[in-house]
Amino acid sequence: MSAVTSGAGPAVLDRGSLILPYTRQDDHFIDGAWRPSTGTVRNVVVDPATEEAWGEVPNATAEDVDRAVAAARRALPGWAALAPSERAALMLRAADELERRAQPLAWTNTRENGSPLAETSGAAANAAGILRYFASLAGHLETPDVRPFPNGAGETVVSWDPVGVCALIAPWNFPINLVVIKLAPALLAGCTVVVKPASPTPLSIRLVVDAVAAAGLPAGVVNLVTGSGSVGDALVRHPQVDKVAFTGSTPVGRRIAAACGELLRPVTLELGGKSAGIVLPDADLDELSRVLIRSCLRNTGQTCYISTRLLAPAERYDEVVDAVTATVAAAPLGDPLDERTVFGPVATRSQYDSVLEYLAAGHAEGARATTGGAAADLGRGYYVRPTVFADVTPGMRIAREEIFGPVLSVLRYEGVDQAVELANDTTFGLGGIVFSADDERAYQVARRVSTGSIGLNFFASNHSAPFGGRGDSGLGVEYGLEGLHAYLSPQSVHRRARR
């Protein structure tokens, strides 16, 4: 197979020659082993670059879900009884095992959702890093937490117990890391889990399960079921599930939140975003261009926190549009198995159709496409030309709704106060960036933006710092000590002061 893009460099990988450990499967991972599904319905896995159905997995039945949850429930007492340092040691072994599977994991991930190899090749190392970070917090759980009464009459010993059996429901855009940021704190906390990946990306997660099993975690601590959204619904409402963690769209997150509220069940939701990148008048546009795609269009625009609205000062508006347009237009679009590719296909047919609808809305409402603006005809695959829209106004759909595709809108502002007002003119609050040559000025502007995370001249997640959204972007946080505590339930034991 020939590369879609041209030029010198490594050739695109031949799909027929890839050695993938999982393709057409008939089982779920339950109680420490791969066990046949009790149902006959299968969900196909489609390569978005070729539109080829190349894999399939079983759609879990209610009986399969019951078996997985029951296995997690049986394993809970023994896993919770281990010292946190013992659980951490097994997590460190799982991290090593995961890194050993980096190549087939990357290939499988790319074939599932079209993320370029430049993105998926780092997935195993990043996931291993998350496991290692949370393993490093074992001492936090083993250090006595004794708090005196303010009046001196006694003291309280605060202990932390695992919340219980957790349902971990992941999206398709980053199917490995967005599972592991839930799995790692749950394991250290002493919880057991049932993982349900998104239906388009059910195969790469099997390599994570393999790594966990090879590391020697007890049977039933980690379980995996695959299938459609109905399987996730069954887990959310299962009477033996104690907590739900979900990453995905805001509409689905609302339904999960409603169900968990009815059941008084703890839930962590990491949902959508429509983040803003504020370009201050003194910004270095060369620096902006260097980080633009990673910060504003990462993973073909299919990233929740990226700043898909770029707010440019009126006095430099045309200059910003020109710099952004040149950067996006120069980034290669093509086969995600080509190491040179920056923009791959959109992950699914339905998402492709949705992105094209937004492009049509942008044109119809008067935005000006300075590059892209249409589908890309590469013969096959769900390709959209990376698009920059100029002359975007705040009321346009492309400025208000999450597109989840390679589309960047550039809005004009007059004065920093209006920039902050535009940045906050959204129901979402997940990410954001302030571009400026003056770090202190950028920091002061960043503190005025109502969002869970924001960067100065770049954006990146920090495993040790909380990541979560405000408004329609979610409930609770992941990462950091705060992310660990989402899987713990405190108990306060009061006793009289010792004499």
Secondary structure by P-SEA (a helix, b strand, c coil): ccccccccccccccccccccccccccccccccccccccccbbbbbbcccccccccccccccaaaaaaaaaaaaaaaaaaaaccaaaaaaaaaaaaaaaaaaaaaaaaaaaaacccccccccaaaaaaaaaaaaaaaaccccccbbbbccccccbbbbbbbccccbbbbbbbcccaaaaaaaaaaaaaaabbbbbbbccccccccaaaaaaaaaaaccccccbbbbbbcaaaaaaaaacccccbbbbbccaaaaaaaaaaaaaacbbbbbbbbbbbbbbbcccccaaaaaaccccccccccccccccccbbbbcccaaaaaaaaaaaaaaaccccccccccccccccccaaaaaaaaaaaaaaaaaccccccccccccccccccccbbbbcccccccccccccccccbbbbbbbccaaaaaaaaaccccccccccccccaaaaaaaaaacccccccccbbbbbcccccccccccccccccccccccccbbbbbbbbcccc
